[in-house]
Amino acid sequence: MGFSQELIERSGYDREGFAARYDRFRPRTPASLIDLLCRYGRAERFDLVVDLGCGTGLSTRAWAERAERIIGIEPNPAMLAAAAPAQGLEYREAFAHETGLEDNCADAVTCSQSLHWMEPEPTFAEAARILRPGGLFAAYDYDWPPAVDPEVDEAFEAYQRRRRAVRRARGIQRGADRWPKHEHLERMRASGRFRFFREVVLHCVEEGDASRIGGFARSLGMPVAELLDEGLERELGVDELEEVAHRVLGERTVPFVFGYRVRIGVK
């Protein structure tokens, strides 16, 4: 149940050095998304936001200016070890379905790029339990690869195909294999825990260069290439993707456009 130890181990997110790379190369939660959630939560500033599956705190720290208190919930100690502090922010090692928080304490509960790792019904039940009446639940994910350049995008898609082939050959399961992201809103409705639903699509722009392409690819988990498994490194072909990125982008820094899909439920 929940974000199991088995899934943590399969993800590769507990490998040495992975969390730091994740925090460096993954996108930051955009201010426009925070603004949207505050609007649907009918508040300019929340008293308490709880971020489930917070990882290194990228999505948790995004609330620093919009909440009095923020609690990041994460069961993977390797990710928490890389989590940076912020005013009003605390991290707790716990599973999403067993936060240990009080009933009706939170104004908003979020899952950033994490709900697909969680057993849906217990997670929704816990979110509804700790949310105050009228509180907001939001699960949001970003699409990858980011939109950068036709040739770079094509090389990233080829890398993704190699990843899928490796997962099939090695029997490596993703969280999204069990609970696909495109079904999040349907599962939220079916849970009966929320009274209002909405799905919103938006985007953000961040700066990036060729090294970020390779860094982002290596931040996608699996037992991802760490040069510990030369056969896996060859099968994934991250170096092929990096070669294209460096050839096309050179030393330039360019806009990376990330699309976001936000699923909202109000208690």
C-alpha positions in Angstrom: 0.0 0.0 0.0 1.1 3.6 -0.6 4.5 4.5 -1.8 6.1 1.1 -1.0 9.7 0.4 -0.3 9.7 -1.9 -3.2 8.7 0.9 -5.6 11.3 3.2 -4.1 14.0 0.6 -4.8 12.7 0.0 -8.3 12.6 3.7 -9.1 16.3 4.2 -8.6 15.5 7.3 -6.6 17.4 6.0 -3.6 20.7 5.6 -5.5 23.7 7.6 -4.4 23.8 11.0 -6.0 20.4 10.7 -7.7 18.5 13.1 -5.4 21.0 15.9 -5.9 20.7 15.5 -9.7 16.9 15.4 -9.5 16.8 18.6 -7.5 19.2 20.3 -10.0 17.6 19.4 -13.3 13.9 18.9 -12.7 11.6 21.9 -13.4 10.3 24.1 -10.6 6.6 24.5 -9.8 5.6 27.6 -11.7 4.1 30.6 -9.9 1.1 30.5 -12.3 0.2 27.1 -11.0 0.5 28.2 -7.4 -1.7 31.3 -8.3 -4.3 28.9 -9.8 -4.5 26.7 -6.8 -4.8 29.7 -4.4 -7.7 31.0 -6.6 -9.5 27.6 -6.5 -8.8 27.4 -2.7 -10.3 30.9 -2.4 -7.3 32.4 -0.5 -4.4 34.7 -1.3 -2.3 32.8 1.3 -2.9 29.4 3.0 -2.4 28.6 6.6 -1.1 25.1 5.9 -0.2 23.2 2.7 0.7 19.5 2.8 2.8 18.3 -0.2 2.6 14.5 -0.6 5.5 12.7 -2.2 7.5 15.9 -1.9 10.9 14.3 -3.0 13.7 16.9 -2.5 11.1 19.6 -1.8 11.1 21.3 -5.2 7.3 21.5 -5.2 7.2 22.2 -1.4 9.5 25.2 -1.5 7.3 26.7 -4.1 4.8 27.6 -1.4 7.2 29.6 0.7 5.6 32.9 -0.2 2.0 31.7 -0.2 1.6 29.7 3.0 2.3 30.2 6.7 3.3 26.6 7.1 4.2 23.9 4.6 4.8 20.2 5.4 6.5 18.0 2.9 5.7 14.3 3.2 8.2 11.8 1.7 9.0 8.2 2.5 12.4 8.1 0.7 15.1 9.2 3.2 17.6 9.7 0.3 15.4 12.3 -1.3 14.7 14.0 2.0 18.4 14.2 2.7 18.7 16.5 -0.3 15.7 18.7 0.6 16.6 22.3 1.1 14.9 24.3 4.0 12.7 27.3 3.7 10.9 29.5 6.1 7.8 27.9 7.6 8.7 24.5 5.9 9.2 21.2 7.6 9.7 17.7 6.1 8.4 14.4 7.5 9.4 10.9 6.6 6.1 9.2 6.1 3.8 7.6 3.4 1.1 9.6 1.7 -1.7 7.5 3.2 -0.3 7.7 6.7 0.8 11.3 7.3 0.1 11.4 11.0 -1.4 14.8 10.7 -4.6 16.0 12.5 -8.1 15.9 11.0 -9.2 19.1 9.1 -5.8 20.8 9.5 -4.8 21.6 5.9 -6.0 24.2 3.4 -4.4 22.4 0.5 -2.9 19.0 -0.2 -0.8 18.6 -3.3 0.9 15.8 -5.2 3.5 17.1 -7.6 4.7 14.5 -10.1 4.0 11.9 -7.4 0.4 10.6 -7.3 1.2 7.8 -9.8 3.4 6.2 -7.2 0.7 6.1 -4.6 -2.2 3.7 -3.9 -5.1 6.0 -5.0 -7.9 5.2 -2.6 -5.9 5.4 0.7 -4.2 8.5 -0.5 -7.5 10.2 -1.4 -9.0 9.1 2.0 -6.0 10.6 3.9 -6.1 13.8 1.9 -9.8 14.2 2.6 -9.2 13.5 6.3 -6.6 16.2 6.8 -8.3 18.8 4.6 -10.6 21.3 6.1 -14.1 21.6 4.6 -13.6 23.5 1.3 -10.0 22.5 1.2 -8.2 21.9 -2.1 -6.6 18.7 -3.3 -4.4 19.0 -6.4 -2.4 16.4 -8.3 -0.2 17.9 -11.1 2.4 16.5 -13.5 4.6 18.0 -16.2 5.0 16.4 -19.6 8.4 15.4 -20.9 10.5 16.0 -22.8 10.3 19.8 -22.6 9.9 21.6 -25.9 13.4 22.7 -26.9 14.2 22.1 -30.6 12.9 19.6 -33.2 16.1 17.6 -33.4 16.6 17.6 -29.7 13.0 16.7 -29.0 13.2 13.8 -31.5 16.4 12.5 -29.9 14.7 12.6 -26.5 11.8 10.6 -27.8 14.2 8.0 -29.2 15.8 7.9 -25.7 12.3 7.4 -24.2 11.7 4.4 -26.6 15.0 2.9 -25.4 13.9 3.3 -21.8 10.6 1.6 -22.5 12.5 -1.3 -24.2 14.8 -1.6 -21.2 12.0 -1.7 -18.7 10.2 -4.4 -20.7 13.3 -6.5 -21.0 14.3 -6.1 -17.4 10.8 -6.2 -15.9 11.2 -2.7 -14.3 7.9 -1.3 -13.2 7.0 2.4 -13.0 4.4 3.8 -10.7 2.5 5.0 -13.8 2.3 1.5 -15.1 -0.2 0.7 -12.3 -1.9 4.1 -12.0 -1.6 6.0 -15.3 -1.5 9.8 -14.9 -4.2 10.4 -17.5 -6.7 8.6 -15.2 -6.0 10.7 -12.1 -9.1 12.8 -12.4 -11.3 9.8 -13.1 -10.0 8.1 -9.9 -10.5 11.3 -7.9 -14.1 11.4 -9.0 -14.7 7.7 -8.3 -13.3 8.1 -4.8 -16.3 10.1 -3.6 -14.0 12.3 -1.4 -14.4 15.6 -3.3 -17.4 17.6 -4.4 -15.8 19.7 -7.3 -13.4 18.7 -10.0 -11.4 20.5 -12.7 -8.5 19.7 -15.0 -6.4 22.6 -16.2 -3.5 22.6 -18.7 -0.8 25.3 -18.4 2.9 25.7 -19.1 6.0 27.3 -17.8 9.3 28.4 -19.4 12.7 27.8 -17.8 16.2 28.3 -19.2 18.3 25.3 -20.1 21.3 24.2 -22.1 22.7 21.0 -23.5 23.9 19.7 -20.1 20.4 20.1 -18.8 19.1 17.7 -21.4 21.4 15.0 -20.3 20.8 15.8 -16.6 17.1 15.7 -17.0 17.3 12.4 -18.8 19.4 10.9 -16.0 16.9 12.2 -13.4 14.0 10.1 -14.7 14.8 7.2 -12.4 14.7 3.5 -13.1 18.0 2.0 -12.0 19.3 4.8 -14.3 22.8 4.8 -15.8 25.3 5.6 -13.1 28.2 3.9 -14.9 27.6 1.1 -12.4 26.1 -1.0 -15.1 27.8 -0.6 -18.4 25.3 -2.7 -20.2 22.4 -0.6 -19.0 24.4 2.5 -20.0 24.7 1.3 -23.6 21.1 0.2 -23.8 19.8 3.5 -22.6 22.1 5.5 -24.9 22.1 8.7 -22.8 25.3 9.6 -24.5 23.5 9.6 -27.9 21.0 12.1 -26.6 23.7 14.2 -25.1 25.7 14.3 -28.4 22.6 15.6 -30.2 21.9 18.2 -27.6 25.5 19.5 -27.6 25.7 19.5 -31.4 22.4 21.4 -31.8 22.6 23.8 -28.8 26.3 24.2 -28.5 27.0 26.6 -25.6 23.6 28.4 -25.9 21.1 28.7 -23.1 17.6 28.5 -24.6 14.0 28.4 -23.3 12.7 25.0 -22.2 8.9 24.9 -22.3 7.3 22.4 -19.8 3.6 21.6 -20.1 1.6 20.9 -16.9 -1.6 19.0 -16.3 -3.4 20.0 -13.1 -6.2 17.9 -11.6 -8.1 19.7 -8.8 -10.6 18.4 -6.3 -12.4 20.5 -3.6 -13.6 18.8 -0.4 
